[in-house]
Amino acid sequence: MGGFGIPLAFVLGWFFYDEAPWSELFPGALLIIASGLIIVWRERRLRAVR
């Protein structure tokens, strides 16, 4: 359940308070997604070398 804290807070804040932190959410989300993709790419490349 720990991975759902930020998305749940976003949805609840948007639903109950009509606040959506778009300018803060998406740059961070893009950074996390890009980091994960780079790690997957690097690990696959390292595995192919072995």
KOLLOMI-931956 format. One line per field, with one value per residue: x, y, z of N, C-alpha, C, O in turn; residue number from 1. Coordinates in steps of 0.05 Angstrom, whole numbers, plus 32768, in hexadecimal, padded with zeros to 4 digits. Each point is the difference from the previous one (the first is absolute). Example, Ala and Ser with C-alpha at 12.3 -4.5 7.8 and 13.67 -1.06 7.14 Angstrom:
// KOLLOMI-931956
n_xx: (8108/7FE4)
n_yy: (7F8E/8015)
n_zz: (809C/7FE5)
ca_xx: (7FEE/8010)
ca_yy: (8018/8018)
ca_zz: (8000/8001)
c_xx: (8012/7FF1)
c_yy: (8018/8016)
c_zz: (8000/800E)
o_xx: (8015/800A)
o_yy: (8000/8016)
o_zz: (800D/8004)
rodo: (1/2)
//
This chain:
// KOLLOMI-931956
n_xx: (8010/8024/7FFA/7FE8/8026/8025/8009/800F/802C/801A/8003/8019/802C/800E/8006/8021/8028/7FF5/8011/8011/8012/7FE0/7FF6/7FE1/7FD5/7FEC/8002/7FE4/7FD7/7FFD/7FFE/7FDA/7FE1/8004/7FF3/7FD4/7FEE/8006/7FE4/7FD7/7FFA/8000/7FD9/7FE1/8004/7FF1/7FD4/7FF4/8007/7FE0)
n_yy: (7FE8/7FE8/7FDA/7FF0/7FFA/7FF5/7FD6/7FE4/8000/7FE8/7FD3/7FED/7FFF/7FDE/7FD7/7FF5/7FF8/7FDA/7FDE/801F/7FE0/8016/8029/7FF7/8003/801E/8029/800B/800F/802B/801E/8007/801A/802D/8013/8006/8024/8026/8007/800F/802B/801D/8004/8019/802D/8011/8006/8026/8020/8002)
n_zz: (8000/800C/7FEB/8022/8016/7FEB/7FF1/801F/800B/7FE4/8002/801F/7FF9/7FE6/8013/801C/7FEE/7FEB/8017/7FE5/801B/7FE9/8010/801F/7FF4/7FE7/8010/8021/7FF5/7FF2/8021/8015/7FED/8001/8026/8007/7FED/8017/8022/7FF8/7FF6/8022/8017/7FED/8007/8027/8002/7FED/801E/801E)
ca_xx: (7FF0/8011/8004/7FE8/7FFC/8001/7FE8/7FE8/7FFF/7FFA/7FE4/7FEF/8002/7FF2/7FE3/7FF4/8008/8002/801C/800F/801B/800A/801B/8012/7FFD/8009/801E/800A/7FF7/8010/801B/7FFF/7FFC/8019/8015/7FFB/8006/801D/800A/7FF8/8011/801B/8002/7FFE/8018/8015/7FFA/8006/801D/800A)
ca_yy: (8018/8017/800C/800D/8018/8019/8002/8002/801C/8011/7FFC/800B/801D/800A/7FFB/800E/801C/800B/8007/7FEC/800B/7FF7/800A/7FF2/7FE3/7FF4/7FFE/7FEB/7FE6/7FFB/7FF9/7FE4/7FED/8000/7FF2/7FE4/7FF6/8000/7FEA/7FE7/7FFF/7FFB/7FE4/7FEE/8002/7FF1/7FE4/7FF7/7FFF/7FE8)
ca_zz: (8000/8002/7FE5/7FF7/8011/7FF1/7FEE/8010/800A/7FE9/7FF8/8016/7FFF/7FE9/8003/8017/8002/7FE5/7FFC/7FF0/7FFD/7FE7/7FFA/8011/7FFD/7FE7/7FFD/8011/7FF5/7FE9/8009/800B/7FE9/7FF0/8010/7FFF/7FE5/7FFD/800F/7FF1/7FE8/8008/800A/7FE9/7FF1/800F/7FFF/7FE5/7FFD/800E)
c_xx: (8011/8004/7FE8/7FFB/7FFE/7FE9/7FE6/7FFC/7FF9/7FE2/7FED/8001/7FF2/7FE1/7FF4/8007/8004/801C/800F/801C/800D/801D/8015/8000/800E/801E/800C/7FF9/8011/801C/8001/7FFD/8019/8016/7FFC/8006/801E/800C/7FFA/8012/801C/8003/7FFD/8019/8017/7FFC/8007/801E/800B/7FFB)
c_yy: (8019/800E/8010/801A/801A/8001/8003/801C/8013/7FFF/800C/801E/800C/7FFD/8012/801E/800E/800C/7FEA/800C/7FF7/8008/7FF2/7FE1/7FF5/8001/7FEA/7FE4/7FF9/7FF8/7FE4/7FEC/7FFE/7FF1/7FE2/7FF4/7FFF/7FE8/7FE5/7FFD/7FF8/7FE2/7FEC/8000/7FF1/7FE2/7FF4/7FFD/7FE6/7FE8)
c_zz: (8000/7FE5/7FF7/8010/7FF0/7FEC/800F/800B/7FEA/7FF9/8016/8001/7FE9/8003/8016/8000/7FE6/7FFB/7FF1/7FFC/7FE6/7FFB/8012/7FFC/7FE8/7FFC/8012/7FF6/7FE8/8007/800B/7FEA/7FEF/800F/7FFF/7FE5/7FFA/800F/7FF2/7FE7/8007/8009/7FE9/7FEF/800F/7FFF/7FE4/7FFD/800D/7FF0)
o_xx: (7FF6/8004/8002/7FEC/7FEE/7FF2/7FEE/7FEA/7FF0/7FF3/7FED/7FEC/7FF3/7FF2/7FEB/7FEF/8006/8003/7FFD/8003/8015/8010/8018/8014/800F/800C/8012/8011/8008/800D/8013/800E/8008/800F/8013/800B/8009/8012/8011/800A/800C/8014/800E/8009/8010/8013/8009/8009/8013/8007)
o_yy: (8016/8018/800E/800D/8010/8015/800E/800C/8013/8015/800D/800D/8015/8013/800D/8010/8017/8015/7FE9/8014/7FF2/7FF0/7FFF/7FF3/7FED/7FED/7FF2/7FEE/7FE9/7FEF/7FF1/7FEB/7FEA/7FF1/7FF1/7FEA/7FED/7FF3/7FEF/7FEA/7FEF/7FF3/7FEC/7FEB/7FF2/7FF1/7FEA/7FEF/7FF5/7FEA)
o_zz: (7FFA/8000/7FEC/7FFC/8004/7FFF/7FF7/7FFF/8004/7FFD/7FFA/8004/8003/7FF9/7FFB/8009/7FFF/7FF4/8007/7FF1/8000/7FF7/7FF8/8003/8002/7FF7/7FF7/8001/7FFC/7FF4/7FFA/8000/7FF9/7FF3/7FFC/7FFE/7FF3/7FF6/7FFE/7FFB/7FF3/7FF9/8000/7FF6/7FF3/7FFF/7FFE/7FF0/7FF7/8009)
rodo: (1/2/3/4/5/6/7/8/9/10/11/12/13/14/15/16/17/18/19/20/21/22/23/24/25/26/27/28/29/30/31/32/33/34/35/36/37/38/39/40/41/42/43/44/45/46/47/48/49/50)
//
